[in-house]
Amino acid sequence: MRYEEDPNPLQGLRLGVIAFGCAALLGVAGCGEDDFENSPRPPSPIELTAAIDRDSVTVSPGEFGAGLVVVTISNQTSETTQLVLEGPTNASSGDIPPNGTGSIRASLEEGSYQAATGAETGVAPAVITVGPERPSSQNDLLLP
């Protein structure tokens, strides 16, 4: 009996690598079989504006649905002040310099809110009504 050398000694190694690759692919294909539903995206944030003058606080719009809001505040007085939202969810701005601007970013729940200055200044507060949560932005395109 004559022993013949294998013309390609790496052929066995190649077959092993191929078999291992196929087994790995079958293992990966089995992952992720659990079906789950994605939670819908939250509502898109809305922009509110607020103005503080020497007599009152004004917020526009005064009625909207619950969810994330960004309030841009204009301090039209000659004193440093801040805007405080009081209701089911509380939020406040930092100090706003005279004739300057500030902002609040908050997720507001349904309910009634008062938008007032942070100190006893005699400035009449604004009343804001937050209704049920706004619809999801799940199918809205070009959102951040």
Buried (B, 14 or more C-beta within 10 A) or exposed (E): EEEEEEEEEEEEEEEEEEEEEEEEEEEEEEEEEEEEEEEEEBBBBBEBEBBBEEEBBBBEEEEBBBBBBEBBBBBBBEEEBBBBBBBEBEBBBEEBEEEEEBBBEBBBEBEEBBBBBBEEEEBEBBBBEBEEBBEBBEEEEEEE
